Amino acid sequence: MSLLNKKSGRVVIAVMSDAHSGHLSGLLNPDTLIQDDQHKQVKFYPNERQEYVWGVYTKGIDETFKLAGKDNILLFCLGDLTHGNKYIPELMSTRGADQYTIGTAIFDPWLQSHKNVKTIRIIFGTGAHNFGQGTSEIVISERLHDKHPEIDIRCYYQAVCKVLDKSVDIAHHGPPTGRRLWLSGNEARYYLRDIMLTALTHGEKPPDVVLRGHRHVFVDEIVTEGDYKSRIIIAPPLCLPGEFAIQVAQSVGKATTGMIAIEVIDGMPMQVHKFVDTIKTTVMETLC
């Protein structure tokens, strides 16, 4: 599908993923209002972790608008906008409606005072986090469309989007990132090479960039196959690890959060701008 008329010449793709809104370490707009059982609008006050992630996120948004200038922005959200109800102990609220509200409010900095964002594409995430079958992504996209009918908003599992003269393959689930530091990026490169060879075998041009989320680790790799060069980016999360994520990551002791922006210019190589931050999650103490 083509998202922009080629005459525009330049566009910036903003990429965000894995906000896990509703989790105690997830993305929370501090101005979010939810309805209590007395039908009153009340605030969820962010904790220290949420304040940190929100700061990284809004700094990335500011940098993206600076980068775009007067040019259009395409916002790609790679899934898991909410945390769902499978892992309950670390939820801010057990009410699904609250997660939809929190997940919708994280888009406010993109849409309240800027006109650059013309298109939003929201990818279905993991069933454990979106209440199944893309429910969170569908509900949030409908709420955004109701508030901003002028913006082109769609959600789906996967797509290859034509952006000017480039093609972008977007989905939530992708390859693992490597179990050891010296193996980092190997699986992503194998995954991308398979996509490229499959396309070439069918007489098609490989995608210029493949965007994935889900892994909560930032990966950026380039593969050359014959005359073609493609790039795979596994986007960083917009949340800090909770109990389950610490288990899956095998206690790595650090966490990277943030977002990226891709500058697309007709006839020119794409430029990737990384707005990320890494912190240690290990307690450091001196006992003797």
NUDOGU-11600 format. One record per residue (C-alpha): residue in one letter; x, y, z. Coordinates in pm, whole numbers, padded with zeros to 5 digits, always signed. Example, Ala and Ser with C-alpha at 12.3 -4.5 7.8 and 13.67 -1.06 7.14 Angstrom:
! residues 2
A+01230-00450+00780
S+01367-00106+00714
***
This chain:
! residues 288
M+00000+00000+00000
S+00119+00352-00072
L+00099+00597+00219
L+00214+00917+00050
N+00219+01082-00287
K+00572+01071-00429
K+00558+01445-00500
S+00610+01519-00129
G+00982+01435-00165
R+01063+01388+00205
V+00885+01228+00500
V+00980+01113+00849
I+00867+00777+00984
A+00832+00773+01363
V+00850+00426+01517
M+00727+00338+01866
S+00662-00004+02019
D+00561-00195+02330
A+00417+00083+02546
H+00241-00169+02774
S+00005+00100+02899
G-00157-00006+03223
H+00159-00170+03357
L+00332-00011+03656
S+00645+00030+03443
G+00460+00111+03120
L+00397+00433+02930
L+00164+00671+03112
N+00068+01023+03012
P+00062+01212+03345
D-00246+01402+03225
T-00450+01085+03174
L-00799+01100+03320
I-00998+00785+03396
Q-01353+00744+03521
D-01399+00615+03875
D-01699+00420+04003
Q-01874+00749+04086
H-01844+00866+03723
K-01586+01127+03818
Q-01273+01198+03616
V-00962+01124+03824
K-00591+01107+03750
F-00350+00817+03761
Y-00035+00965+03910
P+00284+00821+03756
N+00547+00651+03964
E+00921+00714+03922
R+00962+00448+03651
Q+00671+00584+03451
E+00803+00939+03481
Y+01137+00823+03343
V+00985+00641+03044
W+00751+00931+02969
G+01050+01166+02970
V+01242+00948+02722
Y+00932+00922+02502
T+00846+01293+02493
K+01209+01385+02427
G+01200+01149+02129
I+00879+01313+02006
D+01033+01660+02033
E+01342+01547+01841
T+01123+01386+01574
F+00928+01708+01518
K+01256+01902+01495
L+01382+01651+01240
A+01062+01665+01034
G+01035+02043+01026
K+00740+02117+00799
D+00742+01773+00638
N+00486+01502+00710
I+00527+01237+00979
L+00406+00879+00950
L+00360+00723+01294
F+00411+00347+01309
C+00313+00177+01638
L+00443-00180+01643
G+00199-00332+01889
D+00141-00405+02260
L-00007-00063+02330
T-00156-00208+02650
H-00040-00471+02897
G-00356-00683+02894
N-00488-00902+03172
K-00268-01214+03163
Y-00004-01081+03403
I-00219-00915+03668
P+00003-00839+03974
E+00180-00540+03815
L-00126-00374+03662
M-00224-00020+03755
S-00586-00125+03720
T-00761-00455+03653
R-01028-00276+03448
G-00968-00314+03076
A-01137+00017+02998
D-00868+00199+03197
Q-00595+00045+02982
Y-00769+00166+02666
T-00789+00516+02813
I-00422+00514+02915
G-00320+00372+02576
T-00515+00640+02390
A-00368+00926+02595
I-00008+00838+02504
F-00079+00976+02155
D-00167+01323+02283
P+00184+01473+02240
W+00178+01370+01873
L-00166+01510+01796
Q-00261+01798+02027
S-00048+02082+01892
H+00111+01956+01569
K-00031+01907+01222
N+00260+01704+01080
V+00116+01363+01168
K-00096+01264+00869
T-00096+00886+00901
I-00096+00639+01191
R-00054+00265+01148
I-00104+00047+01456
I+00012-00314+01448
F-00168-00587+01641
G+00052-00705+01927
T+00054-01016+02145
G-00278-01162+02257
A-00160-01170+02619
H-00127-00791+02610
N-00410-00671+02385
F-00701-00879+02526
G-00686-01103+02218
Q-00729-01056+01842
G-00593-00704+01840
T-00865-00572+02072
S-00660-00294+02234
E-00520-00176+01904
I-00866-00170+01745
V-01030+00013+02036
I-00751+00270+02060
S-00740+00330+01685
E-01118+00388+01684
R-01092+00635+01972
L-00811+00820+01796
H-01012+00833+01476
D-01313+00973+01662
K-01095+01250+01810
H-00895+01312+01490
P-01105+01214+01186
E-00868+01409+00962
I-00586+01157+01024
D-00553+00837+00822
I-00557+00563+01089
R-00557+00186+01033
C-00452-00123+01227
Y-00358-00474+01114
Y-00117-00763+01176
Q+00142-00690+00906
A+00191-00479+00596
V+00448-00372+00340
C+00404+00003+00299
K+00537+00211+00012
V+00679+00538+00144
L+00802+00754-00141
D+01048+00528-00328
K+01110+00297-00028
S+00922-00007+00103
V+00874-00075+00473
D+00771-00415+00613
I+00602-00370+00953
A+00484-00629+01207
H+00503-00693+01581
H+00666-01034+01604
G+01012-01093+01464
P+01338-01273+01535
P+01514-01319+01869
T+01803-01085+01929
G+02079-01328+02032
R+02142-01486+02371
R+02497-01355+02409
L+02660-01020+02340
W+02889-01164+02072
L+02585-01320+01903
S+02380-01000+01909
G+02218-00932+01575
N+02290-01274+01422
E+01931-01397+01431
A+01802-01063+01304
R+02039-01081+01005
Y+01939-01441+00929
Y+01574-01342+00949
L+01624-01045+00717
R+01832-01245+00467
D+01552-01503+00447
I+01300-01226+00372
M+01529-01086+00104
L+01599-01422-00062
T+01229-01515-00054
A+01143-01189-00231
L+01417-01232-00491
T+01313-01594-00555
H+00966-01465-00644
G+01103-01190-00865
E+01025-00917-00613
K+01238-00637-00469
P+01323-00693-00102
P+01188-00436+00144
D+01422-00146+00218
V+01356-00174+00591
V+01190-00434+00814
L+01046-00304+01143
R+00964-00534+01433
G+00889-00500+01806
H+00806-00746+02086
R+01161-00830+02199
H+01213-00526+02426
V+01568-00498+02292
F+01697-00248+02036
V+01860-00406+01729
D+01970-00236+01406
E+02132-00449+01134
I+02200-00420+00759
V+02224-00710+00511
T+02344-00701+00150
E+02224-00968-00092
G+02346-00925-00448
D+02255-00576-00565
Y+02012-00519-00279
K+02065-00380+00069
S+01800-00404+00341
R+01785-00301+00705
I+01610-00460+01001
I+01527-00265+01314
I+01380-00422+01626
A+01239-00119+01803
P+01313-00056+02170
P+01020-00072+02413
L+00853+00221+02579
C+00842+00050+02915
L+01080-00080+03178
P+01092-00453+03254
G+00848-00604+03498
E+00877-00938+03674
F+00801-01151+03367
A+01030-00948+03138
I+01318-00982+03387
Q+01267-01358+03382
V+01259-01379+03002
A+01564-01155+02964
Q+01750-01369+03219
S+01837-01077+03449
V+02055-00874+03214
G+02068-00584+03460
K+01995-00300+03219
A+01708-00169+03010
T+01691+00041+02693
T+01381+00245+02615
G+01292+00496+02348
M+01189+00531+01986
I+01340+00590+01645
A+01275+00813+01345
I+01358+00727+00985
E+01418+01007+00739
V+01300+00908+00391
I+01401+01119+00091
D+01329+01025-00270
G+01636+00877-00434
M+01852+00893-00120
P+01953+00631+00140
M+01735+00632+00450
Q+01875+00791+00764
V+01788+00637+01101
H+01779+00861+01409
K+01780+00689+01747
F+01619+00854+02048
V+01693+00594+02316
D+01831+00577+02667
T+01980+00289+02865
I+01980+00256+03243
K+02103-00005+03487
T+01829-00195+03668
T+02070-00366+03910
V+02094-00241+04266
M+02451-00127+04339
E+02561-00131+04701
T+02876-00153+04913
L+02844-00383+05213
C+03190-00365+05363
***
